[in-house]
Amino acid sequence: MNSTAIATMVKMMERLPATTQEQVVEHVREYLADLEDEALWDEQFARSQSKLAAAAQKARQEVEAGKAEPMDFERL
């Protein structure tokens, strides 16, 4: 962790009015939550790569074997 960056951020925040500080903190909370969600998604996606590759291979085999039908979007 870069404590210099955090100290700089704190100094910048201290110059703001209290209400603005609260708004900034709320935005940072939301941003950090989004980053955590993205990291979780990336982790889950990385763990599922082999399953996705197997599903794609199976679909390819079914198409080659004539077992697949074109998608009829009107039936959805």
C-alpha positions, 0 to 999 in steps of 0.5 A: 500500500502506498501510504504517501498516496493515502496521506495526499488524499487525506490532505486534499480531503481535509481542505473540503467542507464536511458535506463535500467530504461525506460525498467524496467518501460515499463515491469512494465507497461505491467505487471500491465496492465496484472494484471488489465486484469486478475482482470477484467476477474475474476470479469466478470467470477464470475458474469457469474457463475449463467448463466453458471450453468443454461446453463450446467443444460439445456444442461444436460436436453437436453441430458437426453431428447434425444434432443442433438446430439453428436458433429460432428467435421467434420462439423465445 
